[in-house]
Every structure is written in C-alpha cells, then in structure tokens.
C-alpha cells in the first residue's frame, strides 16, 4: 500500500511542472513531510472549467485541485468509507465497484516528492520495521496515478481521491511488495484524457519504478506518528539504530 508520502513543492512549482491551471479556489495545502490518509492533498485533473455563472466550458483543461485523500464513491452513504479506499490496486481498479467508474472517466495525478514504506529488517533485538523514504535522486517531481470522485450530501459536495498501487519491482521489492504506480511525463496526457476510457497500457510500472532513478533512504521512526512533520523526517539515519522492534 501507499499510506504516507511527501508533498512540499509550492503550488507555483506544481502548476509549472504539470502545465496546469490553478483551480484550488485559494484553498491552501501547506508543505507536508508526512501526508496521511484523509488529509487534504493536491491533485491534477483534466476537466472543463466553469465560469463565475457556473457555465461549463466545451473542452477540458488541465487543472490543479485540492481533494481529500481517501475515495468516497458517489453511491456511498457516508464518508467513513474513505479510510478504506486510500489505495486502488492495478489488478482490480477497472472492475471493482468502488473504482471502475472513476477509472473510466475520472483519473488524476497526485504530485509527490517521495513516499514512505516500512521495511522489515534485523534489528538489535530481533525483527524490526525500518521506515524508508523513496525519492528521485535528481529531485524531480513524482506523479502518482490516481482516481477521483465527487460525493455530495445535504447540498455539500466534496472531492476525494485514491492512489493506485502496483506490485513493487527491482530493489523496491526488497522494501515492500507494493508501491504507488508512477507515471512518467510522457504518459500524463493519455492518463488524464477523459475521452480515453481504458488506458490499461499505462498500468505497468515505468523504468523508474525499478529503482534505477530512486534513492531508498532509511529515515527516523518519528515519521510513524502522523502528527510529526518537518524536513527532519526525510533526513537519512543509521537504519539499525532507528528500526522499531516488531515483537
């Protein structure tokens, strides 16, 4: 699964890198070194814009929006399902009732600087969990493949999203058996295009996913607590010292 990630670039940087229009409606998402489920996050979508009168444009525009992490399908009775739908698996994303409609028409990109996973290692007192931070060696932006939905009740509509995961490849498989589906810039247009109903060819890990361009960095167990935040969470540490005992 992908349950924590880092997103600290400014809106301006994200807008430039994804060539997107600012549709955040002045909703600010602060730089976050410990993004956790149900938090507000930024996502890039391709939808028709609406003017001040609510009229919808004839063509879609790539835009940056703020959503809540954890998909709430339009048919859900309440929002509690969100915590269980933070991830969608590539193996079932096109057929699972919670995701299939969004996969066909509401796909998004979730900008990230990297993500965390917990690797089981041999610690001083036995098996332990060592948090690892996966981030591009050259500092370029990551684009997680995602889906989004609109859910409304009592006149209120919210936007929610999920991150698609795939089996880990290369050295990443030594850390965890799942990883977010990373899309290269060459795939963004096709993935976001609402006219493409089944971009199944993009549900395969790109070369970067094999770990060739990613740094796998042991970090402090301080990241285990969602309330902790700050650049110190992504600072390299000595793995054997920081790992938490499992048993």
N, C-alpha and C positions, 0 to 999 in steps of 0.2 A: 504494500500500500504506500501511498504518499500522504503522510499525515502532518508534516511540518515543512515549511520552506522559507526562503529569504526573499524579500522584495524591498529593496532600498533605493532604487533609482527614482529620480524625480519624475513627475508627470510629463514635464517637458522632454526629458530624455526618452521616455517610453513613446510619447507621441511621435517624436522624430524617427525612432528606430522602427516603429511599426507603420509609419506614414499614415497616422490616424487623426481623426477629428476629435476634439475634446467634447465628449458628451457626458462628463461626470456631474454636470449641473452644480458645480462648485462644491461637491462633496469631496472632502479631503481624506485620503488614506495615508496616514503617516508612514514613514520608512519603518519597516518591521523586520527584525532579525529572527523572529520566532512566530511566523504566521501559522495560526492554528485553525482547525475547523470552526465554522460559524462566524469567524471574523469577516469584516468587510474586506474585499480584495478587488484588484483591478483586473479587468478582462477586456480583450479586444474582440469586437464583433463586426459583422458586415450586415447592416440593416438600413432601410430607408429612414432618413431623418424626418422629423416633424417640425413644422414652423410654430410660431407663437400661438397660432389659432388652432393647432392640433392637426393641421392638414399634412398628410403623408406624401413624401416625395415619390417620384416614379421609379427611382433607381436606388440601389443600396449604396451606402457609404461606409467605409471602414472607420470605426469609432472606438474610443476608449470609454468604458463604463465602469461603475462601481457595483459590485454584486456581493452577495453573502455566500461564503464557501460552504457548500452542502446543498445539493439539488433538492428542490421541492417540486415534484411533478404537479401539473395543473389540476390533476384529479385528487391530490392529497387532501384529507380532511383538515389537517393542521400542519404546522411547521416542524413538528417533532421528528419527522422522518429525515430531516436534513442531516442530522449527525450520522446517520447510517449510509448516506449517499454522497460522501465526500469524494469517493473514487468510483469509476466505472471501468470494468475490465474489458480489454480489447476482445476477449473471447466471446463476450455476450452483449457488448454495447449496442449492436444492431438489432438484437432480438428481445432483450429484457424490457418488460413493460415500462419500467421507470425511466428508461433511456432511449428507446427506439425512435420516438417521435423527435426528440431533440437531436439525435444523431442524424436524422434525415434532413433536418432543416435549421437547427439552432446550434451550430458548432462555434466554439470560441477558442481564443488563445489566451493563456494565463502567463503574463510576463513574470520571470523569476531570475534571481541571481544565482540560485542554487537550491538544493534541498537536503534535508537530513534523513538519515536512516540509522538504525541501531544494529550493529554487528555483534554477534556472539563470539567472544574471544576467551582465551585462557587468562584469567585474572590471578592476582596473588592468592586469593582464597578459593579458586575454582572458576567455573564458567561465569562470565560476566557480560554485560551489554555495554558496548562502547559506541557512543554517538559519533557518526561520521558525517561530514559535510561534503557533498558533491557539488563542485562548481567549475566553470570553464577556466582553463589555465590562462587564457588571454583576456578574461574578464568580459567577454561578450554576453549579450542577453540570451537567456533561455526562453523558449516558448513551449509551455506545456500544452498539449492538445486537451481541449475541454469541451463541455456542453453547457448550455444554459437554458433556463426556463423562466417563465413568468407565472407567479402564483398570486391569486387575489382572493380577498375575503373582506366583506363589510366595507367595500369601497376602497380598500387599500391593496395596492399591487407591489410586490417585491420581485427583484431579480435575483436568481440564485444560480450557482454553477457547480460543476464537478470536474475533477481532473481524471483523465483516462490513464490507466496503468497498463503495463505490458510486462512479460517476463524479462528479467534482467539478462543482459548479455555481457560477454567479456569479463573483465575484472570486477564489474559491478555485481555480478552474480555471487562474488565472494562476500559481499556486504549484506545483500538481501535478495530474495528471489523475485521481488517486484520492483519496478521503477516507473516514474512518470513517462508517458510517451512524449518524446522530444521531437519537435518538428523543425526542420531547417527552414531558413527564409524562403527557399525555392518552393516550399510546399504551402506557405501561408495562404496564398491567394486561392488555391484549389480547396483547401480545408475550410476556409471561411465562406466560400461561394454558396449561397443558399439554393442556387439552381442545381448544384451537384448533390444528389440525394444519397449516394452511397460511395464515398471516397475510400473504399476498402483497401485500395493500394497504398494508402498512407498509414495504415495501421501496423506498419512494420518499423522496428527501431532503425533510426538513421545511423550512419557510421559513428557519429559522436557518442551514441549510446553504448558503444562497446568500450568506452572509457579512454579512447585514444586522445581525446582533447579535454578530458575532465581530470581535475585533481580530486583525489579521495583523501580528505583531511580529517584526522581524529580531532575532536573538539571536546570542550568541557561538558560534564554531565549537568551543568547549570541549565542547558537547553531543555532538560527533561521537564522543567517547570514552565508552564505556558506564560506565567506572569513575568518571567525573566526576559529581558530584552537588551539589546546593545551590541556593539561591534565585538565585544569580548567573546560573544557566543561563537564566532567563526574563527577565533584565534587558534592556531594549531597547538595541541598539547601532547604530552607523552601519554600514549594510549594506555599502557599498563598501569599507570598511576590513577587515571581518571575513571576507568571502567567500573561499573557498579556490579556487585556480586548478584547473580541470579537467584541463588538458593541460600 
